[in-house]
Amino acid sequence: MSYDFSHLHRFPGGLRLASHKDLSTTRPIAHLPLPRRLTLPLSQHIGLPAVPLVEAGERVYKGQMIAAAEGYISAPVHASSSGTVVAIAELPIPHPSGLSAPCIVIDTDGKDEWLPTLAGVDDVLQRDPAELRNLIRNAGIVGLGGAGFPASVKLNTGLERRIDLLVLNGAECEPYISCDDLLMRERAADIIAGLRILRHVLNAAQCVIGVEDNKPEAMEALRAALAQGPDEGIQVVAVPTRYPAGGEKQLIQVLTGLEVPSQGLPADLGILCHNVGTAAAVYQALTRGHPLVSRIVTVSGDGVTEPCNVEVPIGTPIAELIAFCGGYTRDVRRLLMGGPMMGIALPSDQLPVIKTCNCILAATDATLAPTKPQLPCIRCSECAVACPANLLPQQLYWHAHARDLDAVQEYDLFDCIECGCCAQVCPSHIPLVQYFRYAKTEIWDQEREREKADLARLRHEFRLERLEREKREKAERHKQKRKALDTPAGDDDPRKAAIAAALERVKARKSVADEVPRNTDNLTPEQQRQIEEANRRRAAARSHKADTDNGAQD
Amino acid sequence: MELLAAYPILAAMLALGVLGGLFGLMLGFAAIRFHVESDPVVDQIDAILPQTQCGQCGFPGCRPYAEAIAAGTAEINQCPPGGEAGIRALADLLGRDFVPLNEEHGEHKGKRVAIIDEKVCIGCTLCIQACPVDAILGAAKQMHTVIESECTGCELCVAPCPVDCIHMVPVETDVESWKWPSPDDQASDMNLRELIQAAKV
């Protein structure tokens, strides 16, 4: 199947938002001076947390894997600079819960020394896709658009699914965020090279880079980079600026007119979508051998003095990043990770930058209006008009409010992408997305509880069965014994035979104990010495014991 | 044929009779061929109960309690670990009114697991015998330990321990098990917090 992008489509709902991107796009990507201390959470992705490979006190190189992926859906963590591991401890991480999670803390040594064994792969495009996927996995690459799904897992579509179209997502629709824009402007060649690799891994016929039409410079740069290579079937397409055009499903709908099925994946349509940042990271990992140890973060909002995009080592404290951008302004009110629509509020700036952190928004009351008191729903259905997933947010709200978790699922809660359009347009200021997030996590929790209960039931039933079986076996043994006792005693008395057998066993064991160990041939002098020493100790212990025993007798 | 033509009423009765018999056979066949084992109510009740097997309801395990509810010999509000949500689910299933938890059977506590203080444990195996889900590992005169992921927090191991080395500890919320609070709860939380603050001042 081949797609034609001369005529674009549109997704339902969505909003036109003031972009505020020029705040951070006037300066080129800056480089943060190396921070003194890096805090690397073991879980920066969707899936199981990574397992530490290092211990406190160990010296690590930049790019060295310090925690390995655990299970299929997981990603490893690498040291983002050289230094010494000072602790592996539970520390606060940027997460909506504000809870702590295991982190590896590294004190940097200032040398920023790469692991010497890191090397890229030659002739990447001739390699086997499975091998490349493995390299991408070992480089710790996760979706850099914000969700953090392990890239290698997404690339493994299975044998039965064919991918016709690879979409590279450069839409970046959320206000204030411009890290992908700057990446496309400055490192378009990396993105194109990464795209070629991804295309080879997926064996995709056609590729398209979707960029919102408010980023002409980025598109220019991408087209210039494309013009240098002999690429067929790669296109850069401008999509209309409309939030959330950068949502994976929405971007696919705009480009192809196809709707990803409810609770399905784009791969069901033969389409796969990756962020432009992920493509650039894949290029770095495969041609240079550099794992994912840094990312570009937009620092923006009216609450920071010099908004800009900064390339930041993963694990850098957000406070240092803010300081690098000139510090806070006087009227800063709130700190967010992510944009104003989908970002999460951070309780402190002492948290590290993680792989999924695309933006740090220092918001004033002008950036982000303070939450207004919630009023009753008036059933105006503005939310349903704005919903890009074609859901009925007010119905979902009523059921979530009533804690009816079955009903919210009937209204396809799990197709909600939490874009925040509904809450934005709500005239009653109802925090709709929060209700949906509550319902989602509550349902997941119930599922976990159910699984645990099922396991407990299984184990309880097994135990009852076991007790029953043991009782039966005991009764059977008693019956056997009774029968043996009832038989008249004679030479073939089973009891005598049993006693004789037991004596035999004891004798056998004794003779073994007196025997010299068998593996004492061809000993080195060192081993011989150790054996003699052990024998000496044993003899001493024996005589000591004999003495004390005698003493006790006396 | 002529006979039938001569007696149209007989013909109609015969035709209807034959048709009736045929449909009866079809229905009978369908009833056997497409028979669905309906979920007995005991299973449905058992699926709602939390499977802690703690016996606080007065029955030796969740299944016997489910059977008692189904038989009408037990109330639906005797399961403290199930809490209010459990009683609501049972009331929904059985078409009864919600009744608050009967406090005689205990109070609803948060999720907890048993932890054995391994320094104090003497290896008597009494807790192993008490555990309804075989979640304690050990042998005579060997140290025992609880398999945390399989412990239901039923507390049945606590009483038999002769050296009181088993403690029930609340399961801490981590990033994986954390849940977004409902905005409804948050509002009340905030009020509560304000009240506490005011009380402190």
Interface residues (C-beta under 8 A of the other chain):
Chain A: S43 I93 H95 P96 S97 L99 A101 Q374 A400 H401 R403 I430 P431 Q434 Y435 R437 Y438 K440 T441 E442 W444 D445 R448 E449 K452 A453 D454 L455 A456 R457 R459 H460 F462 R463
Chain B: D46 L49 P50 Q51 T52 Q53 G61 C62 R63 P132 V133 D134 A135 E150 T152 T173 D174 V175 S177 W178 K179 W180 P181 S182 P183 D184 Q186 A187
